[in-house]
């Protein structure tokens, strides 16, 4: 069975059982506390807490999706048989289950139905044996919740006798970010071609809500309480690459058809480890570039730069013809473009950015390697040495470890990260001193250790988000509300609530209105006031934010004394709209049910 067939079988299975099939959301999440989308549940979090209505948005209280996902914690481990950065997560979800009520065909469901669906899909649809399953045990932390005996009995009734207990650290999921739904899980293990039992499916029972991070929950010292959810839900996640490995009966994920062509296209003399790193990093880079992420020294751009530059170092070390990387990039785009058409639409931009980063990096790589060799002669490479090499020559941590070998055995990423953060703090204080500390360091990460030129660019784009929200509401109506934003010196990303794709005429009208406001040189005024007064005055508030008692309101006033825009905000702003420059919309797209995204730039 091919991976393309497997995707279809999964979605068809759940569609027949009343699930609305929902497209993958973006790799760049709305949640500002999370850098990248790490699980399928992230786009559905509001439906578990009651902030959003699944029946209104999906015509069902149950959904299924195949979600693009990205985890950065495993970058150092990539190269073995199982670790990846980019991966796909198959999932089925249930919202709004009311205990005791009969389960309707498209209504919410809970443990019995979720476990039965998983059992039927694995054993009947795919005809695979289950090795064993796990359930949550409260032995370690009995003060939180009880052992999940209900799931044990359901599995046994289905004929699965090997039910093993695991603790809080293994089979209790969430919450993600700064708080949200969470609960016990049950895992399904199947055997691969090497005879190893592999966890392929994790079924999460969202029974609780915790108003803090997972670390706070596990520590038990935050003072925050774990509360039962009024309407429990189900969130499942099945690693697609792992499932393909089991179904195709191959020993590792890199032996599946998802990687076969890529591995084959790479030079035969490379070790398996290097081939796997390149296969993973090139694939991950392509998906980030398709999202509009550009290589940089901050946030998602920094993750992308790490992947691209690590690949380029191997290209340099093993004297791989650049044509081979370009060929592999096209192979990967062709493999995934049917499922993710944004790849084919971004093909030229992906190739161009990869080439640009190669050209930029090659100029410093030779100097950086030479400097690294000099440091090696003096002794072991320290975190301070590593940061110096990164800051001066752009050598990523992984590359320093790779080249330095035994001289970097004691170098840990945590120490390198501390050095990096220490430098950021020094830069931040320098910026505050230079620019007066007027809110330059934003919680959303728009400015961190920024240069003066970057500060100016972000300030223009940040003010432009206010114009964009007002123009969207003017053209599309009052249903438009900001859902999130991300700004770099190069571009802005603005997410907003809207139920359909915008027409070219609407996009042109929004762009024209914004540039008209810019050309009229309206004033941007800041006032500090009580939060309730700001809301009464009509100022927009970002609904996901929790505001203090006193807030800053930024108003864009027309030349007749009226208001074009009023918003609660703590970011940097221009004083007159003419300082912004020409506003240009690059792209409008969907990032999930009822949410659209606009990407835009400023042309000076």
HUKARA-V576474 format. One record per backbone hydrogen bond with DSSP energy under -0.5 kcal/mol. NH is the residue of the N-H (numbers start at 1). CO is the residue of the C=O. E is the energy in kcal/mol with one decimal. If there is no record, write none. Layout:
NH_CO_E / NH_CO_E
//
This chain:
6_2_-2.1 / 7_3_-2.2 / 8_4_-1.7 / 9_5_-2.4 / 10_6_-2.1 / 11_7_-2.2 / 12_8_-2.8 / 13_9_-2.2 / 14_10_-1.6 / 15_11_-2.3 / 16_12_-2.2 / 17_14_-0.5 / 18_15_-1.4 / 19_14_-2.3 / 20_62_-2.6 / 22_20_-0.6 / 22_64_-2.7 / 26_591_-0.6 / 29_27_-0.8 / 32_30_-0.6 / 34_31_-1.7 / 37_27_-2.3 / 42_39_-1.2 / 43_40_-0.6 / 44_41_-1.5 / 45_41_-0.6 / 45_42_-0.9 / 47_44_-1.7 / 48_44_-0.8 / 48_45_-1.1 / 49_45_-1.2 / 50_46_-0.7 / 51_46_-1.4 / 52_46_-1.6 / 54_52_-0.6 / 57_53_-1.9 / 58_54_-3.5 / 59_54_-0.6 / 59_55_-1.4 / 60_54_-0.9 / 61_106_-2.9 / 63_93_-2.0 / 64_20_-2.2 / 65_91_-2.3 / 67_65_-0.5 / 67_89_-2.8 / 69_87_-2.6 / 70_37_-2.5 / 71_85_-1.9 / 75_72_-1.4 / 77_74_-1.0 / 78_74_-1.2 / 78_75_-0.7 / 80_77_-1.3 / 87_69_-2.2 / 89_67_-2.3 / 90_88_-0.5 / 90_238_-2.9 / 91_65_-2.3 / 93_63_-3.2 / 94_234_-2.4 / 95_61_-2.8 / 96_231_-0.5 / 97_232_-1.7 / 99_97_-0.6 / 101_98_-2.2 / 104_102_-0.6 / 107_104_-1.5 / 114_110_-2.7 / 115_111_-2.6 / 116_112_-1.9 / 117_113_-2.8 / 118_114_-2.0 / 119_115_-2.7 / 120_116_-2.7 / 121_117_-2.5 / 122_118_-2.4 / 123_119_-2.6 / 124_120_-1.9 / 125_120_-2.3 / 126_121_-1.8 / 128_122_-2.8 / 131_129_-0.5 / 131_189_-2.4 / 132_189_-1.0 / 133_162_-2.2 / 134_187_-1.8 / 135_164_-2.4 / 137_166_-2.8 / 144_141_-2.1 / 145_141_-0.7 / 148_136_-2.2 / 149_147_-2.0 / 152_148_-1.3 / 153_149_-2.2 / 154_150_-1.9 / 155_151_-2.5 / 156_152_-2.2 / 157_153_-2.1 / 158_154_-1.2 / 159_156_-1.3 / 160_155_-2.3 / 161_159_-0.9 / 163_161_-1.5 / 164_133_-3.1 / 164_162_-0.6 / 166_135_-2.3 / 170_167_-1.2 / 171_167_-2.7 / 172_168_-0.6 / 173_183_-2.4 / 179_176_-1.7 / 180_210_-2.1 / 182_208_-2.1 / 183_173_-1.8 / 185_171_-2.2 / 186_203_-2.0 / 187_134_-0.7 / 188_201_-2.6 / 189_132_-2.4 / 190_198_-2.4 / 192_196_-2.5 / 193_250_-1.0 / 195_192_-2.0 / 198_190_-3.6 / 200_188_-2.7 / 201_188_-1.3 / 202_237_-2.6 / 203_186_-2.8 / 203_201_-0.5 / 204_202_-0.6 / 204_235_-3.0 / 205_184_-2.9 / 206_204_-0.8 / 206_233_-2.0 / 207_182_-0.8 / 207_205_-1.6 / 208_182_-2.3 / 209_227_-3.0 / 210_180_-2.1 / 211_225_-0.6 / 212_210_-0.6 / 214_175_-0.5 / 217_213_-1.9 / 218_214_-2.9 / 219_215_-2.0 / 220_216_-1.7 / 222_216_-0.6 / 227_209_-2.6 / 227_225_-0.7 / 229_207_-3.1 / 233_206_-1.8 / 234_94_-1.6 / 235_204_-2.5 / 236_92_-1.5 / 237_202_-2.4 / 238_90_-2.8 / 239_200_-0.8 / 240_88_-2.6 / 243_239_-2.4 / 244_240_-2.7 / 245_241_-1.8 / 246_242_-2.0 / 247_243_-2.9 / 248_244_-2.7 / 249_246_-0.8 / 250_245_-2.0 / 253_81_-1.1 / 255_252_-1.5 / 256_253_-1.3 / 259_256_-1.4 / 260_256_-1.5 / 263_259_-2.9 / 264_260_-2.2 / 265_261_-1.7 / 266_262_-1.0 / 266_263_-0.6 / 270_267_-1.5 / 275_271_-2.3 / 276_272_-2.4 / 277_273_-2.3 / 278_274_-2.5 / 279_275_-2.6 / 280_276_-2.5 / 281_277_-3.0 / 282_278_-2.5 / 283_279_-1.4 / 284_280_-3.0 / 285_281_-2.4 / 286_282_-2.1 / 287_283_-1.9 / 288_284_-2.0 / 289_285_-2.7 / 290_286_-2.1 / 291_287_-0.8 / 291_288_-0.8 / 292_289_-1.7 / 293_288_-1.9 / 296_301_-1.6 / 301_298_-1.1 / 302_298_-1.2 / 302_299_-1.0 / 303_299_-1.8 / 304_300_-2.4 / 305_301_-2.2 / 306_302_-2.3 / 307_303_-2.0 / 308_304_-2.8 / 309_305_-2.7 / 310_306_-2.0 / 311_307_-1.9 / 312_308_-2.3 / 313_309_-2.1 / 314_310_-1.7 / 315_311_-2.1 / 316_312_-2.3 / 317_313_-3.4 / 318_314_-2.5 / 319_316_-0.8 / 320_315_-2.4 / 324_321_-2.2 / 325_321_-0.8 / 326_322_-2.1 / 327_323_-2.4 / 328_324_-2.6 / 329_325_-2.6 / 330_326_-1.7 / 331_327_-2.0 / 332_328_-2.6 / 333_329_-2.3 / 334_330_-2.4 / 335_331_-2.2 / 336_332_-1.8 / 337_333_-1.9 / 339_336_-0.8 / 340_336_-3.1 / 343_340_-2.2 / 345_341_-1.8 / 346_342_-1.5 / 347_344_-0.8 / 350_346_-2.8 / 351_347_-2.4 / 352_348_-2.4 / 353_349_-2.6 / 354_350_-2.2 / 355_351_-2.3 / 356_352_-2.4 / 357_353_-2.4 / 358_354_-2.1 / 359_355_-2.5 / 360_356_-2.4 / 361_357_-2.7 / 362_358_-2.5 / 363_359_-0.8 / 364_361_-1.1 / 365_361_-2.4 / 366_362_-0.8 / 368_364_-3.0 / 369_365_-2.7 / 370_366_-1.9 / 371_367_-2.3 / 372_368_-2.5 / 373_369_-2.3 / 374_370_-1.5 / 375_371_-2.1 / 376_372_-2.3 / 377_373_-1.5 / 378_374_-0.8 / 378_375_-0.6 / 379_375_-1.0 / 379_376_-0.6 / 381_407_-3.0 / 386_382_-2.5 / 387_383_-2.3 / 388_384_-2.1 / 389_385_-2.4 / 390_386_-2.1 / 391_387_-3.4 / 392_388_-2.5 / 393_389_-1.8 / 394_390_-1.6 / 395_389_-1.6 / 396_394_-0.6 / 400_396_-2.0 / 401_397_-2.3 / 402_398_-2.3 / 403_399_-2.8 / 404_400_-2.7 / 405_401_-1.6 / 407_404_-2.2 / 408_405_-2.2 / 409_406_-0.9 / 411_408_-1.0 / 412_410_-0.6 / 416_412_-1.8 / 417_413_-3.0 / 418_414_-2.0 / 419_415_-1.9 / 420_416_-2.2 / 421_417_-2.8 / 422_418_-2.5 / 423_419_-1.9 / 424_420_-2.0 / 425_421_-2.4 / 426_422_-1.9 / 427_423_-2.5 / 428_424_-2.9 / 429_425_-2.3 / 430_426_-1.9 / 431_427_-2.4 / 432_428_-2.6 / 433_429_-2.1 / 434_430_-2.0 / 435_431_-3.0 / 436_432_-1.2 / 437_432_-0.6 / 438_435_-0.5 / 439_437_-1.6 / 442_440_-1.1 / 445_442_-1.7 / 455_451_-2.3 / 456_452_-1.9 / 457_453_-2.0 / 458_454_-2.6 / 459_455_-2.4 / 460_456_-2.1 / 461_457_-2.2 / 462_458_-3.1 / 463_459_-2.1 / 464_460_-1.8 / 465_461_-1.1 / 465_462_-0.7 / 466_462_-0.7 / 466_463_-0.9 / 467_463_-1.3 / 468_464_-2.5 / 469_465_-2.3 / 470_466_-1.8 / 471_467_-2.6 / 472_468_-2.7 / 473_469_-2.2 / 474_470_-2.0 / 475_471_-2.3 / 476_472_-3.4 / 477_472_-0.6 / 477_473_-1.2 / 480_477_-1.4 / 483_495_-3.4 / 484_495_-1.2 / 486_493_-2.4 / 488_491_-2.6 / 492_600_-2.8 / 493_486_-2.4 / 494_598_-2.7 / 495_484_-2.9 / 496_596_-2.3 / 497_481_-2.4 / 498_594_-1.6 / 507_503_-2.3 / 508_504_-2.3 / 509_505_-2.1 / 510_506_-2.4 / 511_507_-2.5 / 512_508_-2.5 / 513_509_-2.3 / 514_510_-2.3 / 515_511_-2.3 / 516_512_-1.8 / 517_513_-2.1 / 518_514_-2.4 / 519_515_-2.3 / 520_516_-1.4 / 521_518_-1.4 / 522_517_-0.9 / 523_557_-1.4 / 524_575_-2.6 / 525_523_-0.6 / 525_555_-3.2 / 527_553_-2.3 / 529_551_-2.4 / 531_549_-3.2 / 534_530_-2.0 / 535_531_-2.0 / 536_532_-2.2 / 537_533_-1.9 / 538_535_-1.4 / 539_534_-2.2 / 540_566_-2.9 / 543_541_-0.7 / 545_542_-2.2 / 547_545_-0.6 / 551_529_-3.1 / 553_527_-3.2 / 554_552_-0.5 / 554_567_-2.9 / 555_525_-3.0 / 555_553_-0.6 / 556_565_-2.8 / 557_523_-2.3 / 557_555_-0.7 / 558_562_-2.2 / 561_558_-1.6 / 564_556_-3.3 / 565_556_-1.2 / 567_554_-2.0 / 568_540_-2.8 / 569_552_-2.1 / 577_522_-2.7 / 579_576_-1.9 / 580_577_-1.9 / 582_603_-2.6 / 584_601_-2.5 / 586_599_-3.0 / 587_599_-1.6 / 589_597_-2.4 / 591_592_-0.5 / 591_595_-2.1 / 592_595_-0.6 / 595_592_-2.1 / 596_496_-2.9 / 597_589_-3.0 / 598_494_-2.7 / 599_587_-2.6 / 600_492_-2.0 / 601_584_-2.5 / 603_582_-3.1 / 604_602_-0.6
//
